[in-house]
Amino acid sequence: MIYQKINEHLGKDIYPFHTPGHKRNPDYVVGNLYNMDLTEISGLDNLHNPKGAIAKTQELLAKIYHADESFILVNGSSCGIIAAICAVCGENETIIMPRNSHISAFHGLVFSGAKPIYYYPKIKPEGYFCAVEPFAIEKMIRNNPSAKAVLAVSPTYEGFVSDIKKILEICCKYEKILIVDEAHGAHFPFYEGFPKSASHCGADIVINSLHKTLPTMTQSAVLHVNGKTMDRQRLKYFLGSVQTTSPSYIFMGVVDEALRRLYNNKSLFDNYLNLLRAARKNLTNNMNIRLINTDDPGKLLFALPDKIQGGEVEEILMKEYKIALEMVRPHYVLALSSVADRAFGFARLTKGIGDLDTRINRAVPMGNGIYTDAYDFAKTEMVCTPREATFSFASETVRVSDSIGRVSAEFINEYPPGVPLLVPGERIHEAAALRMCRIKIQQLKVISCRSR
Ligand SMILES: Cc1ncc(COP(=O)(O)O)c(C=O)c1O
C-alpha cells in the first residue's frame, strides 16, 4: 500500500517545495540505492567506532561546519537532540529551553529526567514564532543560576535566526553549555548570503538535519561539538544508544558524496541563489499574499489575508498548479527551497501564488493582525516533570471535554511544526482543550486522580 501510494503521488508530477532537499532532481542523484545498501564489512568502517571512510567523512563535515568534531546521524536531528540533552543533563538537573521546541527535545527530557525551565519566544499574529532575543536568555540564566545548559532553536521552522554569537557569549559568561537545534539550517555554511552557522559561531553542540535543506536522503543529519566544556565520551555513549547498530550506507554514502560535491562546486549555490532572488522579486509584487522577509532567504513564507485559509491555498496549489508545500497553517504557508530546485519549479510557484493573489477580492482588507492562530504556550503550567508523568502508571483515558484541569500523561503534538501542544506533566487548560478539539483529538491520557 505504501509503495502504491508513493507511485500514485509520483505519477501526478507534483513539484516538491518541501523536504527532502534533493527535490528528486536527477542532477543530484548519487549512485544506485540498492547497490549502495551495504553493511559494516571490511573496508566500510563502523559508525559507532569510526576509523576509516566514515571518520574521513566526519572530518569533512567538521571542516565544512567549522566544528571541532562532527558525527553523522542516521536517525535525523531528533536522535541528536535527544543525545545532546542526555549528555549534558542528568535526573532533576535543569535546562533552559523554549517551550516551542521540537518534540525530540521533550523526549530528551523524558529520557534524561532533566527539568525544563521554559522561555517563550514572541509569536506573530499569523501564528509563527520569532527568534529569541539574547537578553531574554540572560535574564533566564540570572533567574536560574543552577541550570546546566541552554537550548536554542535557530533558525525556526519558518526561517528566523537568533543571534547565536551573542547567546554563546552569555552562556560562556555564566558557564552554561549551549545546544543549538539548527535542524533547518544545514545549508548555512555553503553560501555567504546565508546566516553564519551556529557551529561556526562556536556553540558547544549543534544539530543539523542535512535532509531538510540539502540534497541528501531523509533521516540524514549531523551533530557538531565545539570547545572543551562537553563530556564527549558521555555524548558518544548517548549517540550510540539512540542510533541503530545497522546504519544505512545509503544515507551515509549520499551525505559524503553530496556534501563533497557542494563543497567543491560553489557555482551550484550561485545558480540556486540567482533563481531564488528572481523568484523572491516576483513574489513581492503580490497585493494580498505577502512574502515575509525571513533571515533565511531559502524559506518562502507567505502571510495570507483573512479572505483565504492555508488549507485552501494548499488545495489549489496542489490541484491546479501541481505544487506541494512544506507547511500549511490557517494564516500562513511555507514553501521550502533548496539548491536542488529548478527554474521550472520556481516558475510554477510564482505563477500559482500570483494567480491566487489576483483571485482574492482586493476590496477585502489585508490580514491586519486581528485574527490569530497563535497558541499561547506561556499559559502552560508544569505540575510534574515530563519523565514523571510519562512513567506514571496511574493514568486514565478521558474525553477532551472532561480533561480541563487534569494533568496530561502524554504528548499531544501538532505536526508540522512538531511543537507539542501538551507535554506530559502539564495541566490542561481550556485553550489547550479547545485547540485539541480544533485539531480533532477526542480523548487523551491523563494522570489518574488517585495519584494527584
Ligand atoms: C526545529 C526542529 N528540530 C528538530 C527536528 C527534527 O528533525 P529530524 O526530522 O531530522 O529528526 C525538526 C523536524 O521537523 C524541527 O522542526
The ligand as a Gaussian input file, in Angstrom:
#p B3LYP/6-31G(d) Opt

LIG

0 1
 C       13.052000      22.642000      14.886000
 C       13.213000      21.169000      14.588000
 N       14.133000      20.475000      15.256000
 C       14.327000      19.170000      15.031000
 C       13.567000      18.480000      14.109000
 C       13.798000      17.018000      13.915000
 O       14.477000      16.783000      12.721000
 P       14.533000      15.356000      12.028000
 O       13.270000      15.221000      11.250000
 O       15.759000      15.414000      11.161000
 O       14.657000      14.326000      13.078000
 C       12.588000      19.165000      13.384000
 C       11.759000      18.458000      12.403000
 O       10.866000      18.964000      11.803000
 C       12.390000      20.547000      13.643000
 O       11.442000      21.249000      13.010000

